[in-house]
Amino acid sequence: ARSGGAPGPAGAPAGRGVALELRGIRAGYDGGNVLRGVDLGVRRGEVLAVLGPNGAGKSTACRVAAGLLPATGGSVLVAGRDATRDGPVRRARAGVLLAPEGRGIFPALTVEENLALHLEDPGERRAAYERFPRLGERRTVAAGALSGGEQQMLSLAPLLQRPPAVLIADEPSLGLAPRVVEEVYALLTELRGAGCAVLLVEERADAVLGIADRVAFLARGRVSWCGPRAEVDAERLTEAYLGVTR
């Protein structure tokens, strides 16, 4: 595996400001390893896009980073502190938030009730509605009746009022129309501007390359390449998706 950018383990930046780091992570299910020594790190105020084909281990890496799946080897560091043994609640208290593939809303509750679970202050909810007028228009509607794009906006809207230290976004564009994908990525860009470290996991490369600061390719449970977005080219993309390293 090769890495671009600052020296350190493949896929992991060196130096201060690293908000989340995976070092030599091994993890899997039912005794089998999906991840085979993954090194990844994302700094504050940075979007790291993790790309790779289906089955490469992207969602498994998200689950390990969020504390939902224990690592069988390696370590997880949050702001430089060893958090390997921390579960999801303690990771969340440390500012590491997973925005899961399944939206993470309560479909039987209204838009307002969903927001109130995260934003107790009515002023913060008003600010969220100002940023997302469509949610304001539908505040009394059950979240389950929203479109997929509206549900994604609802799940992410509270974050702008209270940005996490680290946001792990697992395929946030899945099933969304291109216009809505643009809105999602605009929100992630705002979070980066607020100092959030964004670990953005996607299968498709076309959209994420527009907002990523660095890109890592995951293939067969390992980081095959990591470096600045400017160094990503068609040949490198092809290698990544075929699981080939040079």
N, C-alpha and C positions, 0 to 999 in steps of 0.2 A: 504494500500500500504506500501511496505517496501523499504528501501533504504540502499545501502552499500556505503562505502567511507566516505568522510568528512561529518560532520553534517550539517544540513540545511534542507530546504523543500525537500520532496521526489523528487529525480531526479536532484536536484540543488546542485552543490558543494558550499561550504562555503569558505570564505577567498579571498585573493587578486588574481588577474589574471583571473577573470571570464570575458570573452569577451562578452558573450551573455547569458541572463537569462530570462526565462519565469516564472512568479510567479502567480500561481492560475488562469491561463488563461482559460477563457470561450469564446467560439466563435463558429459560425456556419453560417447557410444559411437560409434565409426566416423565421427568427424568431425561428429556432430550433437550439439547441446547439449540436455541434459535439464534442467539447472539453469541459470537465466538471471539470475544476480545475487542469490544467496541470502545473506541476513544472518541468522545465528542465534548465540545465545550462551547458555551455561548456567553458573550459579554453583555454587560448592561448597555442598553441603547443600541442593540444589534439584532438583526434578523438572520438567523442561521437556517437555511433551507436544507432539509434532509430529503433526498430524492432516491428513488430506486424502484425496481419492479415489484410486482405483487409477490409477497412471500419473502421479501428481503430481510424482514425483521423490524420495519419502521415502527409499527404500532407496539411491538414488544419493547422497543427502546423507549417509547413514550411511557408505557406502563411502569417500567423500571424507574425512569426519571421521576415519575409522580409518586412512587412508593406503593403502587398497586400490585407490583410483582417483585418479589425479592430476587436479588441477584445471587447467583450461585458462585460467582467469582468477581473480583474487581471491586471498585468503590465508587460511590456517588458523593460528590462534594457540592454543598450549597453555600455560596459566598465564602468558599475556602474551608468550610467546616465539614467534617466527615458525617454525612447523613445516611450512610449505607443502610443502617439498621432502622431508620425512621420509617414509620408507616405513612399512609396518605394524609392523615390528620395532622401529624407533626410537620410533614412537608408543606402542607397548605398554610399552617401557622407561620412557617418560615418564608412564606410568600411564593411558593411554587404551586401554580394552578394549572390543572389539565382542562382544556376545552375539548371534550371528547367528540369523536366522530358522530355520536348519536344526539348531538345538540345539547343535552343536559338540562332540559326544561321539564316542568310539571304540566302535562297536557290538560289535566282537569281544572287547573287554576287559571284565572284570568291573567292577562298581560300585567295588569297592575299588581296582582297578588304575587306573580313570579318576581317582578322587580322588587317588591317590598321585602322579599326574603333576603335580598342582597343589599338593598338600599333602604334603610329604615327612615332616613331623613326625606320628607316630602320634597324639599328643595333639590336634593340629588335626583329624585325621580323626575322632577320637572326638567332638570337639565338633560336627562337622558331622552325625554320626549322631544326636547328642542333639537337634539342632535339626530334623533330618529323620529321624524314627524309621523310616519306611518304607524309606529307603535302607539303614539299618542292617540291617533284616530281610532285605534282598536283596543284601547286599554281595558274595556269591559268584556272583550271577547276571550273565550277559552283559548289557551295557547295551542291546544291540539287542533284548533280550527284554522290556525295560521298557515300560510304557505311555508315551504321549506326555507326560503330565503328570510321570511319574517321570523321564523323560529331561530334561525342562526343569529339574526340581529338581536333578538331578545336575549339569547344566551350570552352574547358578547357585550351588550350595551352597558351593563353595570361596571365593566372593567375600565371604561374611560373615566368614570367618577372615582374609582379606587384601583388604579393600575397595580397589578401584582409585580413582584420583583422579577418573576419568571412566568411566562405563559407558554405552555406546551400545547400547540394547536395541531391536533391530529386530523388531517384531511378536512379542513374547514370548508373547502369548496365542493365537497362531494355532493353530487346531485343538484347543484345550484345552477341557475341560468348565468350566462357570462356577465350580464349587468350586475347581478347580485354578488358574483365573485369579486368584481371590481370594488364593490362597497366593502366587502369583508377585508380585502387587502388594504383598502384605504384606512380602515379601522386599525389594522395591525400596524400600519405605518405610523398612525397617531400614537399608538402605544409605545412604539420604538422611540418616538420623539419625547415621550414622557419618561424615558429611562428604563423601560421594561426590556428585559432580555426575552426575545421571541424565538422559540424552537419550533419551526414550521415544518411539518411533515406532509409531503404530498407525493402522489404517484406521477402526476403530470408536471412537466417542467416548464411549459410555456408561460404560464401566468406568474409563477413564483420568482422567476429570474428577474422580473421587473422590480421586485422590492427587496430581494435578498442582498445582504452585505457579503456573506460567505455562503458557499454551497458545499455540502458533503454528499457523497454518493455511497449508499449502502447496498451491498451485494453479498448474498450468501452469508449473512450474519456478521459481516466485517465492513469497515469503512475502506472503500477502494481508492477514494481520493477526497481531499478536502482543500479548499482554497478560495481565493477571492472570486466573486461573481465574474469579474472581467476576464478571468482565465478559463471560463467554461466555454467550450466550443462544441461543434457538432460531433467531432470524433470522440471527445471525452464523454458526451452524453451517450453515444452509441455504445462505448465500452461499458459504461455504468449499467445500462439497461440489459446488456448481454452478460453482465457479471464477469467481465474480463478486466484484468489489471496488467499494466505494462511494467 
